[in-house]
Amino acid sequence: MKPAAFDYVVPRTVGDAVEALGDTRRKAQVIAGGQSLILEMHLQRIRPELVVDINRIPELDRMIVEADELRVGALIRHAAFESAEAVPGPLGMLLSRAVVNIAHPPIRSRGTMVGSFAWAHPASEWCAIGVALDATVELIGPDGAREIPARDYFQGPYRTSRQPQELITGVRMPLLGGNTGVGFIEHRRTHFCFAQVAVAAALTVRDGLISEARIGLVNSADRPVRARAAERSLTGIEIGRVQTGGYRLTDDDPFALAGRIAAHEDAAPLAEPYADVEYKQHAIAVLVARTLREAAADQQARDAAQRGDHR
């Protein structure tokens, strides 16, 4: 199939893009990477009357560290995060561990992080990380600029609180402190599939105790989920009590308990052809525990490196 006929504009400024999107006489779509949009247009499941190509807007092609935040512009490609050194500290490590799970190199070289936020697929790695880290989505429209916390931005599969006339200009995420360890693990049927379940985790440790846990769940509900009940179960846990090696988990391990809480209290998984609800709950519990273990090991390694302990 071929896309239905549409008009095409290439604005050179954010203002021009907003003006094009503000024409309510035509249904418009924004294209940056287009890795999902083009397929849907070919299948005619999406039939825009106007496509607004933002690839010639230089101010959107910037990734900036400002104070304690990372700001990712709308044209920054997935591939920009493949090196852990691209972003300072633990956040760079988390993004680099997640990005290799996104499709294939050609898609990562063209698709964008902000495009994932715009598309809002429940299996998006970036969206779950954004929710877990309290990211902020920046938008601009005919009525001016506004910001939406990621927790309020996602409304359901492919649904967000962005208005049709608004353009997402960037996403901001907090940088994670040096006393934070991170982990990301994804499970899927084949390399060609979306994640059946994936988990992002960040553990902050002070004085040997977990002071803060952040857990993001991928494809575990109709939108990205932050596992707050599981996080609360970890606050104050002595980091020395938890295992950081191997795969076997005892029932009384705090990470195993957090996994069960995430699966049965935080998540609301939907059945899929190759994964019913019970299977996905089991997968969530196991992956949360393993990802937390990975984050704890990462934190302990960072702590040892800061102390100069190279044993």
NUPA-399543 format. One record per residue (C-alpha): residue number from 1; residue in one letter; chain; x, y, z. Coordinates in steps of 0.1 Angstrom, whole numbers, padded with zeros to 4 digits. Example, Ala and Ser with C-alpha at 12.3 -4.5 7.8 and 13.67 -1.06 7.14 Angstrom:
BEGIN
<node i="1" aa="a" ch="A" px="0123" py="-0045" pz="0078"/>
<node i="2" aa="s" ch="A" px="0137" py="-0011" pz="0071"/>
END
This chain:
BEGIN
<node i="1" aa="m" ch="A" px="0000" py="0000" pz="0000"/>
<node i="2" aa="k" ch="A" px="0010" py="0036" pz="-0004"/>
<node i="3" aa="p" ch="A" px="0001" py="0066" pz="0019"/>
<node i="4" aa="a" ch="A" px="-0029" py="0086" pz="0011"/>
<node i="5" aa="a" ch="A" px="-0021" py="0120" pz="-0005"/>
<node i="6" aa="f" ch="A" px="-0008" py="0147" pz="0019"/>
<node i="7" aa="d" ch="A" px="0008" py="0181" pz="0018"/>
<node i="8" aa="y" ch="A" px="0044" py="0184" pz="0031"/>
<node i="9" aa="v" ch="A" px="0062" py="0214" pz="0046"/>
<node i="10" aa="v" ch="A" px="0097" py="0218" pz="0059"/>
<node i="11" aa="p" ch="A" px="0098" py="0247" pz="0084"/>
<node i="12" aa="r" ch="A" px="0132" py="0263" pz="0093"/>
<node i="13" aa="t" ch="A" px="0122" py="0276" pz="0128"/>
<node i="14" aa="v" ch="A" px="0101" py="0264" pz="0157"/>
<node i="15" aa="g" ch="A" px="0078" py="0293" pz="0151"/>
<node i="16" aa="d" ch="A" px="0072" py="0282" pz="0115"/>
<node i="17" aa="a" ch="A" px="0065" py="0246" pz="0127"/>
<node i="18" aa="v" ch="A" px="0040" py="0258" pz="0153"/>
<node i="19" aa="e" ch="A" px="0023" py="0280" pz="0127"/>
<node i="20" aa="a" ch="A" px="0019" py="0250" pz="0103"/>
<node i="21" aa="l" ch="A" px="0005" py="0228" pz="0131"/>
<node i="22" aa="g" ch="A" px="-0019" py="0255" pz="0141"/>
<node i="23" aa="d" ch="A" px="-0038" py="0253" pz="0108"/>
<node i="24" aa="t" ch="A" px="-0068" py="0235" pz="0122"/>
<node i="25" aa="r" ch="A" px="-0083" py="0230" pz="0087"/>
<node i="26" aa="r" ch="A" px="-0059" py="0201" pz="0081"/>
<node i="27" aa="k" ch="A" px="-0050" py="0171" pz="0102"/>
<node i="28" aa="a" ch="A" px="-0013" py="0173" pz="0107"/>
<node i="29" aa="q" ch="A" px="0015" py="0150" pz="0118"/>
<node i="30" aa="v" ch="A" px="0051" py="0159" pz="0128"/>
<node i="31" aa="i" ch="A" px="0080" py="0138" pz="0113"/>
<node i="32" aa="a" ch="A" px="0115" py="0137" pz="0127"/>
<node i="33" aa="g" ch="A" px="0127" py="0101" pz="0124"/>
<node i="34" aa="g" ch="A" px="0095" py="0087" pz="0111"/>
<node i="35" aa="q" ch="A" px="0103" py="0051" pz="0120"/>
<node i="36" aa="s" ch="A" px="0068" py="0044" pz="0132"/>
<node i="37" aa="l" ch="A" px="0048" py="0071" pz="0114"/>
<node i="38" aa="i" ch="A" px="0059" py="0062" pz="0079"/>
<node i="39" aa="l" ch="A" px="0048" py="0025" pz="0084"/>
<node i="40" aa="e" ch="A" px="0014" py="0036" pz="0097"/>
<node i="41" aa="m" ch="A" px="0010" py="0059" pz="0068"/>
<node i="42" aa="h" ch="A" px="0019" py="0032" pz="0043"/>
<node i="43" aa="l" ch="A" px="-0008" py="0010" pz="0059"/>
<node i="44" aa="q" ch="A" px="-0032" py="0039" pz="0058"/>
<node i="45" aa="r" ch="A" px="-0039" py="0035" pz="0095"/>
<node i="46" aa="i" ch="A" px="-0028" py="0072" pz="0098"/>
<node i="47" aa="r" ch="A" px="-0039" py="0095" pz="0071"/>
<node i="48" aa="p" ch="A" px="-0025" py="0130" pz="0077"/>
<node i="49" aa="e" ch="A" px="-0035" py="0158" pz="0054"/>
<node i="50" aa="l" ch="A" px="-0002" py="0177" pz="0063"/>
<node i="51" aa="v" ch="A" px="0032" py="0163" pz="0073"/>
<node i="52" aa="v" ch="A" px="0054" py="0188" pz="0091"/>
<node i="53" aa="d" ch="A" px="0091" py="0178" pz="0087"/>
<node i="54" aa="i" ch="A" px="0111" py="0194" pz="0116"/>
<node i="55" aa="n" ch="A" px="0145" py="0181" pz="0105"/>
<node i="56" aa="r" ch="A" px="0157" py="0215" pz="0093"/>
<node i="57" aa="i" ch="A" px="0153" py="0232" pz="0126"/>
<node i="58" aa="p" ch="A" px="0188" py="0236" pz="0141"/>
<node i="59" aa="e" ch="A" px="0177" py="0245" pz="0176"/>
<node i="60" aa="l" ch="A" px="0160" py="0211" pz="0180"/>
<node i="61" aa="d" ch="A" px="0192" py="0192" pz="0173"/>
<node i="62" aa="r" ch="A" px="0208" py="0199" pz="0206"/>
<node i="63" aa="m" ch="A" px="0216" py="0178" pz="0237"/>
<node i="64" aa="i" ch="A" px="0226" py="0200" pz="0267"/>
<node i="65" aa="v" ch="A" px="0236" py="0194" pz="0303"/>
<node i="66" aa="e" ch="A" px="0222" py="0223" pz="0323"/>
<node i="67" aa="a" ch="A" px="0230" py="0223" pz="0361"/>
<node i="68" aa="d" ch="A" px="0216" py="0190" pz="0373"/>
<node i="69" aa="e" ch="A" px="0195" py="0182" pz="0342"/>
<node i="70" aa="l" ch="A" px="0199" py="0167" pz="0308"/>
<node i="71" aa="r" ch="A" px="0179" py="0183" pz="0280"/>
<node i="72" aa="v" ch="A" px="0173" py="0163" pz="0249"/>
<node i="73" aa="g" ch="A" px="0161" py="0181" pz="0218"/>
<node i="74" aa="a" ch="A" px="0135" py="0168" pz="0194"/>
<node i="75" aa="l" ch="A" px="0161" py="0158" pz="0168"/>
<node i="76" aa="i" ch="A" px="0185" py="0139" pz="0189"/>
<node i="77" aa="r" ch="A" px="0187" py="0103" pz="0176"/>
<node i="78" aa="h" ch="A" px="0186" py="0071" pz="0196"/>
<node i="79" aa="a" ch="A" px="0222" py="0064" pz="0186"/>
<node i="80" aa="a" ch="A" px="0235" py="0094" pz="0204"/>
<node i="81" aa="f" ch="A" px="0231" py="0075" pz="0237"/>
<node i="82" aa="e" ch="A" px="0249" py="0043" pz="0227"/>
<node i="83" aa="s" ch="A" px="0281" py="0055" pz="0245"/>
<node i="84" aa="a" ch="A" px="0278" py="0058" pz="0282"/>
<node i="85" aa="e" ch="A" px="0301" py="0088" pz="0280"/>
<node i="86" aa="a" ch="A" px="0276" py="0108" pz="0260"/>
<node i="87" aa="v" ch="A" px="0258" py="0118" pz="0292"/>
<node i="88" aa="p" ch="A" px="0276" py="0124" pz="0325"/>
<node i="89" aa="g" ch="A" px="0274" py="0099" pz="0354"/>
<node i="90" aa="p" ch="A" px="0249" py="0071" pz="0361"/>
<node i="91" aa="l" ch="A" px="0223" py="0085" pz="0337"/>
<node i="92" aa="g" ch="A" px="0246" py="0080" pz="0308"/>
<node i="93" aa="m" ch="A" px="0251" py="0044" pz="0318"/>
<node i="94" aa="l" ch="A" px="0213" py="0038" pz="0321"/>
<node i="95" aa="l" ch="A" px="0206" py="0053" pz="0287"/>
<node i="96" aa="s" ch="A" px="0233" py="0034" pz="0271"/>
<node i="97" aa="r" ch="A" px="0221" py="0001" pz="0286"/>
<node i="98" aa="a" ch="A" px="0186" py="0008" pz="0274"/>
<node i="99" aa="v" ch="A" px="0192" py="0021" pz="0239"/>
<node i="100" aa="v" ch="A" px="0208" py="-0011" pz="0225"/>
<node i="101" aa="n" ch="A" px="0174" py="-0028" pz="0230"/>
<node i="102" aa="i" ch="A" px="0157" py="-0003" pz="0206"/>
<node i="103" aa="a" ch="A" px="0152" py="-0020" pz="0172"/>
<node i="104" aa="h" ch="A" px="0183" py="-0021" pz="0150"/>
<node i="105" aa="p" ch="A" px="0213" py="0002" pz="0142"/>
<node i="106" aa="p" ch="A" px="0196" py="0018" pz="0111"/>
<node i="107" aa="i" ch="A" px="0165" py="0026" pz="0131"/>
<node i="108" aa="r" ch="A" px="0185" py="0039" pz="0160"/>
<node i="109" aa="s" ch="A" px="0205" py="0062" pz="0137"/>
<node i="110" aa="r" ch="A" px="0172" py="0078" pz="0125"/>
<node i="111" aa="g" ch="A" px="0146" py="0075" pz="0152"/>
<node i="112" aa="t" ch="A" px="0146" py="0100" pz="0182"/>
<node i="113" aa="m" ch="A" px="0140" py="0098" pz="0219"/>
<node i="114" aa="v" ch="A" px="0114" py="0126" pz="0217"/>
<node i="115" aa="g" ch="A" px="0097" py="0107" pz="0189"/>
<node i="116" aa="s" ch="A" px="0092" py="0078" pz="0213"/>
<node i="117" aa="f" ch="A" px="0076" py="0102" pz="0238"/>
<node i="118" aa="a" ch="A" px="0054" py="0116" pz="0210"/>
<node i="119" aa="w" ch="A" px="0044" py="0081" pz="0198"/>
<node i="120" aa="a" ch="A" px="0038" py="0068" pz="0234"/>
<node i="121" aa="h" ch="A" px="0040" py="0030" pz="0227"/>
<node i="122" aa="p" ch="A" px="0036" py="0010" pz="0259"/>
<node i="123" aa="a" ch="A" px="0067" py="-0010" pz="0250"/>
<node i="124" aa="s" ch="A" px="0089" py="0021" pz="0247"/>
<node i="125" aa="e" ch="A" px="0121" py="0020" pz="0267"/>
<node i="126" aa="w" ch="A" px="0125" py="0058" pz="0268"/>
<node i="127" aa="c" ch="A" px="0090" py="0064" pz="0280"/>
<node i="128" aa="a" ch="A" px="0094" py="0041" pz="0310"/>
<node i="129" aa="i" ch="A" px="0127" py="0057" pz="0319"/>
<node i="130" aa="g" ch="A" px="0112" py="0091" pz="0316"/>
<node i="131" aa="v" ch="A" px="0084" py="0082" pz="0341"/>
<node i="132" aa="a" ch="A" px="0108" py="0065" pz="0365"/>
<node i="133" aa="l" ch="A" px="0131" py="0096" pz="0365"/>
<node i="134" aa="d" ch="A" px="0103" py="0122" pz="0367"/>
<node i="135" aa="a" ch="A" px="0112" py="0136" pz="0333"/>
<node i="136" aa="t" ch="A" px="0096" py="0168" pz="0319"/>
<node i="137" aa="v" ch="A" px="0081" py="0171" pz="0284"/>
<node i="138" aa="e" ch="A" px="0085" py="0205" pz="0268"/>
<node i="139" aa="l" ch="A" px="0059" py="0216" pz="0243"/>
<node i="140" aa="i" ch="A" px="0051" py="0247" pz="0224"/>
<node i="141" aa="g" ch="A" px="0019" py="0256" pz="0206"/>
<node i="142" aa="p" ch="A" px="-0002" py="0286" pz="0194"/>
<node i="143" aa="d" ch="A" px="-0009" py="0295" pz="0230"/>
<node i="144" aa="g" ch="A" px="0028" py="0294" pz="0240"/>
<node i="145" aa="a" ch="A" px="0052" py="0270" pz="0257"/>
<node i="146" aa="r" ch="A" px="0043" py="0247" pz="0286"/>
<node i="147" aa="e" ch="A" px="0058" py="0217" pz="0304"/>
<node i="148" aa="i" ch="A" px="0042" py="0185" pz="0315"/>
<node i="149" aa="p" ch="A" px="0056" py="0160" pz="0340"/>
<node i="150" aa="a" ch="A" px="0060" py="0126" pz="0324"/>
<node i="151" aa="r" ch="A" px="0037" py="0110" pz="0350"/>
<node i="152" aa="d" ch="A" px="0009" py="0132" pz="0337"/>
<node i="153" aa="y" ch="A" px="0019" py="0131" pz="0300"/>
<node i="154" aa="f" ch="A" px="0010" py="0095" pz="0291"/>
<node i="155" aa="q" ch="A" px="-0027" py="0088" pz="0289"/>
<node i="156" aa="g" ch="A" px="-0028" py="0053" pz="0273"/>
<node i="157" aa="p" ch="A" px="-0015" py="0034" pz="0242"/>
<node i="158" aa="y" ch="A" px="-0005" py="0061" pz="0217"/>
<node i="159" aa="r" ch="A" px="-0024" py="0087" pz="0238"/>
<node i="160" aa="t" ch="A" px="-0008" py="0117" pz="0255"/>
<node i="161" aa="s" ch="A" px="-0018" py="0151" pz="0269"/>
<node i="162" aa="r" ch="A" px="-0001" py="0168" pz="0239"/>
<node i="163" aa="q" ch="A" px="-0026" py="0189" pz="0219"/>
<node i="164" aa="p" ch="A" px="-0027" py="0184" pz="0181"/>
<node i="165" aa="q" ch="A" px="-0014" py="0219" pz="0175"/>
<node i="166" aa="e" ch="A" px="0016" py="0215" pz="0199"/>
<node i="167" aa="l" ch="A" px="0051" py="0205" pz="0190"/>
<node i="168" aa="i" ch="A" px="0073" py="0186" pz="0215"/>
<node i="169" aa="t" ch="A" px="0106" py="0205" pz="0215"/>
<node i="170" aa="g" ch="A" px="0125" py="0185" pz="0241"/>
<node i="171" aa="v" ch="A" px="0126" py="0162" pz="0271"/>
<node i="172" aa="r" ch="A" px="0144" py="0170" pz="0304"/>
<node i="173" aa="m" ch="A" px="0157" py="0143" pz="0328"/>
<node i="174" aa="p" ch="A" px="0175" py="0148" pz="0361"/>
<node i="175" aa="l" ch="A" px="0212" py="0137" pz="0362"/>
<node i="176" aa="l" ch="A" px="0217" py="0110" pz="0387"/>
<node i="177" aa="g" ch="A" px="0241" py="0114" pz="0416"/>
<node i="178" aa="g" ch="A" px="0274" py="0095" pz="0419"/>
<node i="179" aa="n" ch="A" px="0260" py="0075" pz="0447"/>
<node i="180" aa="t" ch="A" px="0233" py="0060" pz="0424"/>
<node i="181" aa="g" ch="A" px="0236" py="0027" pz="0406"/>
<node i="182" aa="v" ch="A" px="0215" py="0018" pz="0375"/>
<node i="183" aa="g" ch="A" px="0202" py="-0012" pz="0357"/>
<node i="184" aa="f" ch="A" px="0182" py="-0021" pz="0327"/>
<node i="185" aa="i" ch="A" px="0170" py="-0055" pz="0315"/>
<node i="186" aa="e" ch="A" px="0146" py="-0064" pz="0287"/>
<node i="187" aa="h" ch="A" px="0129" py="-0096" pz="0278"/>
<node i="188" aa="r" ch="A" px="0114" py="-0103" pz="0243"/>
<node i="189" aa="r" ch="A" px="0106" py="-0133" pz="0222"/>
<node i="190" aa="t" ch="A" px="0130" py="-0126" pz="0195"/>
<node i="191" aa="h" ch="A" px="0154" py="-0098" pz="0186"/>
<node i="192" aa="f" ch="A" px="0128" py="-0085" pz="0161"/>
<node i="193" aa="c" ch="A" px="0100" py="-0081" pz="0187"/>
<node i="194" aa="f" ch="A" px="0090" py="-0053" pz="0210"/>
<node i="195" aa="a" ch="A" px="0097" py="-0059" pz="0247"/>
<node i="196" aa="q" ch="A" px="0073" py="-0083" pz="0264"/>
<node i="197" aa="v" ch="A" px="0086" py="-0067" pz="0296"/>
<node i="198" aa="a" ch="A" px="0116" py="-0045" pz="0305"/>
<node i="199" aa="v" ch="A" px="0127" py="-0028" pz="0337"/>
<node i="200" aa="a" ch="A" px="0147" py="0003" pz="0344"/>
<node i="201" aa="a" ch="A" px="0160" py="0008" pz="0379"/>
<node i="202" aa="a" ch="A" px="0181" py="0034" pz="0398"/>
<node i="203" aa="l" ch="A" px="0192" py="0029" pz="0434"/>
<node i="204" aa="t" ch="A" px="0206" py="0057" pz="0455"/>
<node i="205" aa="v" ch="A" px="0225" py="0047" pz="0486"/>
<node i="206" aa="r" ch="A" px="0235" py="0069" pz="0516"/>
<node i="207" aa="d" ch="A" px="0253" py="0056" pz="0547"/>
<node i="208" aa="g" ch="A" px="0249" py="0020" pz="0535"/>
<node i="209" aa="l" ch="A" px="0211" py="0023" pz="0532"/>
<node i="210" aa="i" ch="A" px="0189" py="0026" pz="0501"/>
<node i="211" aa="s" ch="A" px="0176" py="0062" pz="0504"/>
<node i="212" aa="e" ch="A" px="0157" py="0062" pz="0471"/>
<node i="213" aa="a" ch="A" px="0147" py="0037" pz="0445"/>
<node i="214" aa="r" ch="A" px="0133" py="0044" pz="0410"/>
<node i="215" aa="i" ch="A" px="0117" py="0016" pz="0390"/>
<node i="216" aa="g" ch="A" px="0102" py="0020" pz="0355"/>
<node i="217" aa="l" ch="A" px="0082" py="-0008" pz="0339"/>
<node i="218" aa="v" ch="A" px="0080" py="-0013" pz="0301"/>
<node i="219" aa="n" ch="A" px="0049" py="-0029" pz="0285"/>
<node i="220" aa="s" ch="A" px="0035" py="-0037" pz="0320"/>
<node i="221" aa="a" ch="A" px="0002" py="-0017" pz="0315"/>
<node i="222" aa="d" ch="A" px="-0014" py="0004" pz="0289"/>
<node i="223" aa="r" ch="A" px="0012" py="0031" pz="0295"/>
<node i="224" aa="p" ch="A" px="0047" py="0033" pz="0311"/>
<node i="225" aa="v" ch="A" px="0045" py="0026" pz="0349"/>
<node i="226" aa="r" ch="A" px="0066" py="0038" pz="0378"/>
<node i="227" aa="a" ch="A" px="0065" py="0010" pz="0404"/>
<node i="228" aa="r" ch="A" px="0060" py="0032" pz="0435"/>
<node i="229" aa="a" ch="A" px="0048" py="0005" pz="0459"/>
<node i="230" aa="a" ch="A" px="0079" py="-0016" pz="0450"/>
<node i="231" aa="e" ch="A" px="0101" py="0015" pz="0455"/>
<node i="232" aa="r" ch="A" px="0087" py="0021" pz="0490"/>
<node i="233" aa="s" ch="A" px="0095" py="-0014" pz="0500"/>
<node i="234" aa="l" ch="A" px="0132" py="-0008" pz="0494"/>
<node i="235" aa="t" ch="A" px="0136" py="0025" pz="0513"/>
<node i="236" aa="g" ch="A" px="0159" py="0021" pz="0542"/>
<node i="237" aa="i" ch="A" px="0171" py="-0014" pz="0532"/>
<node i="238" aa="e" ch="A" px="0208" py="-0020" pz="0541"/>
<node i="239" aa="i" ch="A" px="0226" py="-0025" pz="0507"/>
<node i="240" aa="g" ch="A" px="0247" py="-0052" pz="0523"/>
<node i="241" aa="r" ch="A" px="0216" py="-0074" pz="0528"/>
<node i="242" aa="v" ch="A" px="0210" py="-0078" pz="0491"/>
<node i="243" aa="q" ch="A" px="0226" py="-0102" pz="0466"/>
<node i="244" aa="t" ch="A" px="0244" py="-0087" pz="0436"/>
<node i="245" aa="g" ch="A" px="0255" py="-0118" pz="0418"/>
<node i="246" aa="g" ch="A" px="0240" py="-0149" pz="0402"/>
<node i="247" aa="y" ch="A" px="0204" py="-0154" pz="0391"/>
<node i="248" aa="r" ch="A" px="0189" py="-0173" pz="0420"/>
<node i="249" aa="l" ch="A" px="0168" py="-0153" pz="0445"/>
<node i="250" aa="t" ch="A" px="0156" py="-0163" pz="0479"/>
<node i="251" aa="d" ch="A" px="0120" py="-0156" pz="0489"/>
<node i="252" aa="d" ch="A" px="0132" py="-0132" pz="0516"/>
<node i="253" aa="d" ch="A" px="0155" py="-0112" pz="0494"/>
<node i="254" aa="p" ch="A" px="0143" py="-0075" pz="0494"/>
<node i="255" aa="f" ch="A" px="0147" py="-0074" pz="0456"/>
<node i="256" aa="a" ch="A" px="0125" py="-0105" pz="0451"/>
<node i="257" aa="l" ch="A" px="0099" py="-0089" pz="0474"/>
<node i="258" aa="a" ch="A" px="0100" py="-0057" pz="0454"/>
<node i="259" aa="g" ch="A" px="0096" py="-0077" pz="0422"/>
<node i="260" aa="r" ch="A" px="0064" py="-0094" pz="0435"/>
<node i="261" aa="i" ch="A" px="0050" py="-0061" pz="0447"/>
<node i="262" aa="a" ch="A" px="0057" py="-0045" pz="0413"/>
<node i="263" aa="a" ch="A" px="0041" py="-0073" pz="0395"/>
<node i="264" aa="h" ch="A" px="0009" py="-0075" pz="0416"/>
<node i="265" aa="e" ch="A" px="0004" py="-0039" pz="0429"/>
<node i="266" aa="d" ch="A" px="0021" py="-0015" pz="0405"/>
<node i="267" aa="a" ch="A" px="0017" py="-0032" pz="0371"/>
<node i="268" aa="a" ch="A" px="-0015" py="-0039" pz="0352"/>
<node i="269" aa="p" ch="A" px="-0003" py="-0061" pz="0324"/>
<node i="270" aa="l" ch="A" px="-0024" py="-0068" pz="0293"/>
<node i="271" aa="a" ch="A" px="-0025" py="-0102" pz="0277"/>
<node i="272" aa="e" ch="A" px="-0007" py="-0106" pz="0244"/>
<node i="273" aa="p" ch="A" px="-0007" py="-0135" pz="0219"/>
<node i="274" aa="y" ch="A" px="0025" py="-0150" pz="0233"/>
<node i="275" aa="a" ch="A" px="0022" py="-0138" pz="0269"/>
<node i="276" aa="d" ch="A" px="-0009" py="-0140" pz="0291"/>
<node i="277" aa="v" ch="A" px="-0013" py="-0119" pz="0322"/>
<node i="278" aa="e" ch="A" px="0001" py="-0145" pz="0346"/>
<node i="279" aa="y" ch="A" px="0032" py="-0150" pz="0324"/>
<node i="280" aa="k" ch="A" px="0038" py="-0112" pz="0323"/>
<node i="281" aa="q" ch="A" px="0033" py="-0109" pz="0361"/>
<node i="282" aa="h" ch="A" px="0060" py="-0136" pz="0366"/>
<node i="283" aa="a" ch="A" px="0083" py="-0119" pz="0341"/>
<node i="284" aa="i" ch="A" px="0079" py="-0085" pz="0358"/>
<node i="285" aa="a" ch="A" px="0087" py="-0100" pz="0392"/>
<node i="286" aa="v" ch="A" px="0118" py="-0117" pz="0380"/>
<node i="287" aa="l" ch="A" px="0131" py="-0088" pz="0359"/>
<node i="288" aa="v" ch="A" px="0125" py="-0062" pz="0386"/>
<node i="289" aa="a" ch="A" px="0145" py="-0083" pz="0410"/>
<node i="290" aa="r" ch="A" px="0173" py="-0089" pz="0386"/>
<node i="291" aa="t" ch="A" px="0174" py="-0053" pz="0374"/>
<node i="292" aa="l" ch="A" px="0176" py="-0041" pz="0410"/>
<node i="293" aa="r" ch="A" px="0205" py="-0065" pz="0416"/>
<node i="294" aa="e" ch="A" px="0222" py="-0051" pz="0386"/>
<node i="295" aa="a" ch="A" px="0217" py="-0015" pz="0399"/>
<node i="296" aa="a" ch="A" px="0230" py="-0025" pz="0433"/>
<node i="297" aa="a" ch="A" px="0261" py="-0040" pz="0418"/>
<node i="298" aa="d" ch="A" px="0267" py="-0009" pz="0397"/>
<node i="299" aa="q" ch="A" px="0263" py="0013" pz="0428"/>
<node i="300" aa="q" ch="A" px="0288" py="-0008" pz="0448"/>
<node i="301" aa="a" ch="A" px="0313" py="-0007" pz="0419"/>
<node i="302" aa="r" ch="A" px="0310" py="0031" pz="0417"/>
<node i="303" aa="d" ch="A" px="0314" py="0033" pz="0455"/>
<node i="304" aa="a" ch="A" px="0345" py="0012" pz="0454"/>
<node i="305" aa="a" ch="A" px="0359" py="0032" pz="0425"/>
<node i="306" aa="q" ch="A" px="0354" py="0065" pz="0445"/>
<node i="307" aa="r" ch="A" px="0372" py="0049" pz="0475"/>
<node i="308" aa="g" ch="A" px="0401" py="0038" pz="0452"/>
<node i="309" aa="d" ch="A" px="0394" py="0001" pz="0460"/>
<node i="310" aa="h" ch="A" px="0404" py="-0017" pz="0428"/>
<node i="311" aa="r" ch="A" px="0404" py="-0053" pz="0442"/>
END
